[in-house]
Amino acid sequence: MWKKDDLMKLTELMESEYANVTSASFEKLHKRDTKGLENITLAFEEVMKYPYSLETSFTKFEWSVQNIINTIPAIEGKKFDPEDITAFSILLDAFEDRSAFNKAGIFLTDLVEAHSQNRRSDNKNNLFDHTNKLSENKDKNQEKNKTNEEEYTIITENYGKRIHHFQYLGYHLTSATIRVLGNCGNDCGAFLEGGSLIIQGNVDSFCGREMEKGSIHVLGNAGANIGTHMKNGSIHIDGNAFSSVGKRMKKGKITIQGNCGIRGGENMEGGIIHIYGDSEPYLGLEMTGGNIIVEGNAKEVYHIHNGRIDVNGETCTLQKGRRSSRVYHRGKPMSE
């Protein structure tokens, strides 16, 4: 369990660095109300007992969580508050073991899911009226509005180089909002099913991979392959994005306020990619559907099978020797 010195250090850190967002957490710890934090720690220690098996096939994009599923029963029955989740996200810095740290993203997501679902369960008497379809839809809409008001803060600013191992935050998240103060590792928001992620920092590769709905807002820059196999929802990047943005995406929208790296929209099948800066070469590589809009310049647009690319900047160049009726430069098709 946490030592007195650890908690004192945490309270000092919250008071000096994160007072605006963790005041409630600080008040609890200041009063030595650490029961919720202790419950979370016990659950995490339970999860660490299981072998780490989190494998991704980059060819078939298959997913296996196996022993990580033990996260859920470890959490069940333990009481904690959003402030405890925030405090634990800071104290995770104490877990030096890489395999344990790799589990932290999914674990924190499950904490948010568990608390959010319990909160909604406590506030409802009869959510589903199976004899009245109209009543069922009404209750669902009311619950949807409630989840939008739930926000959980996770702090990663002190993780340093280990941020690359802080993966899969927001994995299969179905409700609530997670606000991250700091950066996130790979697969942030992967398989997102609802709710939203707000990242007040940068994200590594595969952000929003195979997400089905919900929203991701990154206030910094993004790595490669954001929105890969994206099925719906929205991703907004305030900064720049690296290569293969929206690779094989089917629906949804990706907005990049800065510049887009090479192979933007690679094998894109549908949806919208809106780039407010410039795009690097091989834009629309082998795309078969969807729409890419570039407000800046496009250095080289590759061969596209279907879909449409609109470039509104001063320059737009096609792959050498090609013309395309599906690429428009300031409203004029480049087949002319």
RODO-2510 file (C-alpha; in nm, 4 decimals, decimal comma):
residues 336
     n   res          X          Y          Z
     1     m     0,0000     0,0000     0,0000
     2     w     0,1028     0,3595    -0,0422
     3     k     0,3437     0,4902     0,2158
     4     k     0,2875     0,8154     0,3986
     5     d     0,5764     0,9773     0,2109
     6     d     0,4203     0,8795    -0,1235
     7     l     0,0879     1,0412    -0,0346
     8     m     0,2585     1,3523     0,1002
     9     k     0,4507     1,3855    -0,2238
    10     l     0,1299     1,3418    -0,4193
    11     t    -0,0571     1,6065    -0,2231
    12     e     0,2296     1,8511    -0,2691
    13     l     0,2358     1,7790    -0,6419
    14     m    -0,1377     1,8306    -0,6735
    15     e    -0,1267     2,1494    -0,4735
    16     s     0,1582     2,3025    -0,6777
    17     e     0,1088     2,1679    -1,0308
    18     y    -0,2512     2,0554    -1,0717
    19     a    -0,4489     2,2623    -0,8243
    20     n    -0,7023     2,3767    -1,0829
    21     v    -0,8050     2,0301    -1,1956
    22     t    -0,7409     1,8135    -0,8907
    23     s    -0,8675     2,0275    -0,6059
    24     a    -1,1228     1,7627    -0,5075
    25     s    -0,8552     1,4917    -0,5145
    26     f    -0,6272     1,7089    -0,3058
    27     e    -0,8979     1,7727    -0,0469
    28     k    -0,9615     1,3999    -0,0088
    29     l    -0,5947     1,3187     0,0395
    30     h    -0,5413     1,6186     0,2652
    31     k    -0,8068     1,4689     0,4923
    32     r    -0,6324     1,1298     0,4600
    33     d    -0,9378     0,9932     0,2790
    34     t    -0,7419     0,7349     0,0797
    35     k    -0,9845     0,4404     0,0842
    36     g    -1,0822     0,4799    -0,2806
    37     l    -0,7180     0,5139    -0,3868
    38     e    -0,6301     0,2033    -0,1881
    39     n    -0,9137     0,0085    -0,3552
    40     i    -0,7851     0,1067    -0,7007
    41     t    -0,4304     0,0105    -0,6064
    42     l    -0,5416    -0,3310    -0,4797
    43     a    -0,7272    -0,3882    -0,8061
    44     f    -0,4228    -0,2894    -1,0120
    45     e    -0,1986    -0,5175    -0,8083
    46     e    -0,4447    -0,7976    -0,8795
    47     v    -0,4287    -0,7260    -1,2526
    48     m    -0,0487    -0,7314    -1,2450
    49     k    -0,0534    -1,0935    -1,1280
    50     y    -0,1763    -1,2115    -1,4665
    51     p     0,0643    -1,2602    -1,7575
    52     y     0,0602    -0,9716    -2,0005
    53     s    -0,0834    -1,0774    -2,3356
    54     l    -0,1741    -0,7875    -2,5574
    55     e    -0,0933    -0,8656    -2,9188
    56     t    -0,1748    -0,6793    -3,2368
    57     s    -0,1467    -0,8162    -3,5890
    58     f    -0,0731    -0,5219    -3,8157
    59     t    -0,1816    -0,7218    -4,1220
    60     k    -0,5256    -0,8414    -4,0119
    61     f    -0,5759    -0,5904    -3,7298
    62     e    -0,7000    -0,8607    -3,4994
    63     w    -0,7242    -0,7897    -3,1298
    64     s    -0,6526    -1,0119    -2,8318
    65     v    -0,6850    -0,9052    -2,4684
    66     q    -0,7012    -1,2474    -2,3028
    67     n    -0,5679    -1,2029    -1,9483
    68     i    -0,6341    -0,8287    -1,9487
    69     i    -1,0032    -0,9183    -1,9177
    70     n    -0,9197    -0,9905    -1,5542
    71     t    -0,9116    -0,6140    -1,5074
    72     i    -1,2906    -0,6038    -1,4871
    73     p    -1,3495    -0,8546    -1,2026
    74     a    -1,0611    -0,6977    -1,0122
    75     i    -1,2469    -0,3662    -1,0118
    76     e    -1,5961    -0,4968    -0,9363
    77     g    -1,7249    -0,4231    -0,5877
    78     k    -1,4561    -0,1683    -0,5061
    79     k    -1,5689     0,1851    -0,4293
    80     f    -1,3811     0,4854    -0,5659
    81     d    -1,4492     0,8322    -0,7022
    82     p    -1,3277     1,0248    -1,0099
    83     e    -1,0845     1,2076    -0,7802
    84     d    -0,9315     0,8721    -0,6849
    85     i    -0,8791     0,7885    -1,0527
    86     t    -0,6964     1,1177    -1,1032
    87     a    -0,4756     1,0592    -0,7988
    88     f    -0,3932     0,7058    -0,9107
    89     s    -0,2957     0,8261    -1,2594
    90     i    -0,0261     1,0391    -1,0964
    91     l     0,0923     0,7661    -0,8600
    92     l     0,1292     0,5250    -1,1531
    93     d     0,4719     0,6819    -1,1877
    94     a     0,5754     0,4538    -0,9014
    95     f     0,5209     0,1400    -1,1107
    96     e     0,8588     0,0952    -1,2767
    97     d     0,7840    -0,2436    -1,4303
    98     r     0,7167    -0,2018    -1,8005
    99     s     0,4690    -0,4899    -1,8303
   100     a     0,2578    -0,3432    -1,5517
   101     f     0,2735     0,0056    -1,7010
   102     n     0,1550    -0,1310    -2,0357
   103     k    -0,1672    -0,2360    -1,8664
   104     a    -0,2325     0,1080    -1,7192
   105     g    -0,4227     0,2551    -2,0155
   106     i    -0,6799    -0,0233    -2,0295
   107     f    -0,7018    -0,0359    -1,6502
   108     l    -0,7756     0,3375    -1,6195
   109     t    -1,0336     0,3094    -1,8971
   110     d    -1,2077     0,0258    -1,7121
   111     l    -1,2067     0,2360    -1,3949
   112     v    -1,3846     0,5151    -1,5809
   113     e    -1,6312     0,2715    -1,7380
   114     a    -1,7067     0,1040    -1,4054
   115     h    -1,7643     0,4315    -1,2207
   116     s    -1,9662     0,5862    -1,5045
   117     q    -2,1921     0,2826    -1,5394
   118     n    -2,2454     0,2537    -1,1636
   119     r    -2,3316     0,6215    -1,1465
   120     r    -2,5909     0,5868    -1,4189
   121     s    -2,7269     0,2709    -1,2567
   122     d    -2,7733     0,4533    -0,9274
   123     n    -2,9641     0,7346    -1,0990
   124     k    -3,2110     0,5206    -1,2894
   125     n    -3,5081     0,3242    -1,1651
   126     n    -3,6201     0,1531    -1,4842
   127     l    -3,4048     0,2325    -1,7839
   128     f    -3,5624    -0,0097    -2,0274
   129     d    -3,9344    -0,0498    -2,0758
   130     h    -3,9480    -0,3565    -2,2966
   131     t    -4,3222    -0,3199    -2,3442
   132     n    -4,2979     0,0352    -2,4773
   133     k    -4,0484     0,1085    -2,7536
   134     l    -4,1039     0,4838    -2,7359
   135     s    -4,0296     0,4883    -2,3647
   136     e    -3,7147     0,2844    -2,4258
   137     n    -3,5816     0,5283    -2,6848
   138     k    -3,6619     0,8239    -2,4614
   139     d    -3,4712     0,6743    -2,1695
   140     k    -3,1759     0,5941    -2,3929
   141     n    -3,1579     0,9526    -2,5113
   142     q    -3,1752     1,0795    -2,1540
   143     e    -2,8915     0,8473    -2,0523
   144     k    -2,6886     0,9613    -2,3535
   145     n    -2,7211     1,3225    -2,2423
   146     k    -2,6124     1,2321    -1,8894
   147     t    -2,2951     1,0588    -2,0062
   148     n    -2,1865     1,3694    -2,1925
   149     e    -2,1687     1,5524    -1,8584
   150     e    -1,9377     1,2977    -1,6935
   151     e    -1,5691     1,3888    -1,7174
   152     y    -1,2670     1,2120    -1,5709
   153     t    -0,9182     1,3633    -1,5534
   154     i    -0,6058     1,1537    -1,6063
   155     i    -0,2607     1,3085    -1,5666
   156     t     0,0348     1,1723    -1,7656
   157     e     0,2694     1,4720    -1,7653
   158     n     0,5172     1,3045    -1,5302
   159     y     0,5521     0,9755    -1,7220
   160     g     0,8474     1,0949    -1,9309
   161     k     0,9843     0,8415    -2,1801
   162     r     0,7560     0,5729    -2,0415
   163     i     0,4636     0,7461    -2,2123
   164     h     0,5353     0,5205    -2,5115
   165     h     0,4260     0,2250    -2,2971
   166     f     0,1105     0,4005    -2,1778
   167     q    -0,1108     0,2445    -2,4444
   168     y    -0,4770     0,1866    -2,5241
   169     l    -0,6287     0,4575    -2,3082
   170     g    -0,9959     0,4749    -2,4080
   171     y    -0,9962     0,1200    -2,5414
   172     h    -1,3616     0,0279    -2,6114
   173     l    -1,4805     0,3269    -2,4066
   174     t    -1,8596     0,3475    -2,4364
   175     s    -1,9477     0,6560    -2,2346
   176     a    -1,8190     0,9559    -2,0388
   177     t    -1,5320     1,1900    -2,1223
   178     i    -1,1672     1,1310    -2,0391
   179     r    -0,9488     1,4420    -2,0279
   180     v    -0,5752     1,3741    -2,0346
   181     l    -0,3281     1,6317    -1,9067
   182     g    -0,0174     1,5250    -2,0922
   183     n     0,0679     1,2877    -2,3766
   184     c    -0,0630     0,9426    -2,4695
   185     g     0,1075     0,6395    -2,6218
   186     n    -0,0058     0,4165    -2,9073
   187     d    -0,3665     0,3248    -2,9809
   188     c    -0,5247     0,6011    -2,7759
   189     g    -0,9002     0,5702    -2,8360
   190     a    -0,8654     0,2405    -3,0244
   191     f    -1,2014     0,0717    -3,0811
   192     l    -1,3806     0,3671    -2,9204
   193     e    -1,7540     0,2933    -2,8936
   194     g    -1,8775     0,6267    -2,7553
   195     g    -1,7907     0,9066    -2,5190
   196     s    -1,4920     1,1267    -2,5909
   197     l    -1,1212     1,1711    -2,5299
   198     i    -0,9585     1,5121    -2,4902
   199     i    -0,5787     1,4926    -2,5006
   200     q    -0,4038     1,8096    -2,3834
   201     g    -0,0766     1,6973    -2,5383
   202     n     0,0499     1,4710    -2,8181
   203     v    -0,0485     1,1171    -2,9164
   204     d     0,1580     0,8369    -3,0668
   205     s     0,0548     0,6162    -3,3586
   206     f    -0,2803     0,4497    -3,4295
   207     c    -0,4925     0,6981    -3,2361
   208     g    -0,8604     0,6147    -3,2955
   209     r    -0,7849     0,2863    -3,4703
   210     e    -1,1088     0,1074    -3,5644
   211     m    -1,3173     0,3476    -3,3571
   212     e    -1,6924     0,3078    -3,4117
   213     k    -1,8266     0,6349    -3,2727
   214     g    -1,7497     0,9073    -3,0235
   215     s    -1,4875     1,1802    -3,0547
   216     i    -1,1151     1,2343    -2,9996
   217     h    -0,9642     1,5824    -2,9689
   218     v    -0,5841     1,6113    -2,9594
   219     l    -0,4565     1,9570    -2,8698
   220     g    -0,1035     1,8720    -2,9842
   221     n     0,0452     1,6604    -3,2652
   222     a    -0,0337     1,3043    -3,3721
   223     g     0,1836     1,0147    -3,4849
   224     a     0,1285     0,7816    -3,7790
   225     n    -0,1872     0,5960    -3,8816
   226     i    -0,4464     0,7974    -3,6897
   227     g    -0,7986     0,6813    -3,7709
   228     t    -0,6784     0,3573    -3,9333
   229     h    -0,9806     0,1389    -4,0201
   230     m    -1,2002     0,4055    -3,8588
   231     k    -1,5674     0,3089    -3,8835
   232     n    -1,7276     0,6335    -3,7654
   233     g    -1,6931     0,9182    -3,5182
   234     s    -1,4602     1,2173    -3,5304
   235     i    -1,0919     1,2903    -3,4689
   236     h    -0,9648     1,6487    -3,4412
   237     i    -0,5907     1,7226    -3,4348
   238     d    -0,4959     2,0802    -3,3463
   239     g    -0,1362     2,0322    -3,4619
   240     n     0,0304     1,8198    -3,7312
   241     a    -0,0220     1,4544    -3,8148
   242     f     0,2394     1,2086    -3,9387
   243     s     0,1995     0,9488    -4,2143
   244     s    -0,0981     0,7409    -4,3341
   245     v    -0,3777     0,9476    -4,1821
   246     g    -0,7138     0,7709    -4,2219
   247     k    -0,5694     0,4559    -4,3750
   248     r    -0,8586     0,2341    -4,4860
   249     m    -1,1092     0,4479    -4,2969
   250     k    -1,4713     0,3786    -4,3876
   251     k    -1,6758     0,6587    -4,2291
   252     g    -1,6368     0,9494    -3,9923
   253     k    -1,4281     1,2648    -4,0124
   254     i    -1,0658     1,3478    -3,9387
   255     t    -0,9704     1,7147    -3,9082
   256     i    -0,6083     1,8281    -3,9050
   257     q    -0,5480     2,1932    -3,8271
   258     g    -0,1783     2,1680    -3,9194
   259     n     0,0060     1,9725    -4,1873
   260     c    -0,0442     1,6128    -4,2969
   261     g     0,2442     1,3715    -4,3565
   262     i     0,2971     1,1334    -4,6462
   263     r     0,0291     0,8920    -4,7684
   264     g    -0,2648     1,0818    -4,6237
   265     g    -0,5865     0,8935    -4,6996
   266     e    -0,3991     0,5777    -4,8002
   267     n    -0,6465     0,3122    -4,9217
   268     m    -0,9259     0,5314    -4,7860
   269     e    -1,2719     0,3787    -4,8425
   270     g    -1,5039     0,6531    -4,7148
   271     g    -1,5458     0,9430    -4,4755
   272     i    -1,3813     1,2860    -4,4793
   273     i    -1,0265     1,4052    -4,4112
   274     h    -1,0004     1,7840    -4,3821
   275     i    -0,6473     1,9261    -4,3770
   276     y    -0,6075     2,2966    -4,3054
   277     g    -0,2326     2,3002    -4,3686
   278     d    -0,0236     2,1370    -4,6428
   279     s    -0,0034     1,7697    -4,7374
   280     e     0,3083     1,5673    -4,8127
   281     p     0,3475     1,3366    -5,1199
   282     y     0,1327     1,0348    -5,2037
   283     l    -0,1922     1,1960    -5,0915
   284     g    -0,4859     0,9623    -5,1614
   285     l    -0,2632     0,6621    -5,2343
   286     e    -0,4925     0,3960    -5,3857
   287     m    -0,8020     0,5472    -5,2228
   288     t    -1,1349     0,3986    -5,3328
   289     g    -1,3834     0,6385    -5,1712
   290     g    -1,4380     0,9344    -4,9437
   291     n    -1,3300     1,2965    -4,9699
   292     i    -0,9992     1,4652    -4,8837
   293     i    -0,9971     1,8435    -4,8552
   294     v    -0,6675     2,0329    -4,8380
   295     e    -0,6851     2,4047    -4,7639
   296     g    -0,3099     2,4417    -4,8183
   297     n    -0,0798     2,2981    -5,0848
   298     a    -0,0560     1,9366    -5,2019
   299     k     0,2922     1,8354    -5,3165
   300     e     0,1946     1,5175    -5,4988
   301     v    -0,1434     1,3520    -5,5332
   302     y    -0,1129     0,9839    -5,6120
   303     h    -0,3395     0,7696    -5,8305
   304     i    -0,6856     0,7326    -5,6789
   305     h    -0,9441     0,4791    -5,7908
   306     n    -1,2498     0,6560    -5,6576
   307     g    -1,3552     0,9310    -5,4222
   308     r    -1,2565     1,2969    -5,4514
   309     i    -0,9683     1,5236    -5,3500
   310     d    -1,0088     1,9019    -5,3290
   311     v    -0,6990     2,1206    -5,2984
   312     n    -0,7603     2,4899    -5,2316
   313     g    -0,4008     2,6098    -5,1879
   314     e    -0,1780     2,7733    -5,4437
   315     t    -0,0149     2,4561    -5,5727
   316     c    -0,1339     2,1030    -5,6422
   317     t     0,0762     1,8490    -5,8307
   318     l    -0,0195     1,5041    -5,9522
   319     q     0,1966     1,1977    -5,9840
   320     k     0,4123     1,2422    -6,2955
   321     g     0,2368     1,1554    -6,6204
   322     r    -0,1121     1,1332    -6,4717
   323     r    -0,4316     1,3276    -6,4937
   324     s    -0,7379     1,2832    -6,2795
   325     s    -1,1005     1,3887    -6,2986
   326     r    -1,1307     1,3086    -5,9285
   327     v    -0,8774     1,5673    -5,8138
   328     y    -0,9856     1,9314    -5,8067
   329     h    -0,7573     2,2304    -5,7683
   330     r    -0,9580     2,5324    -5,6589
   331     g    -1,2732     2,3802    -5,8041
   332     k    -1,1209     2,2853    -6,1401
   333     p    -1,0715     1,9157    -6,2285
   334     m    -0,7083     1,8292    -6,3003
   335     s    -0,8024     1,6167    -6,5990
   336     e    -0,7983     1,9330    -6,8116
***
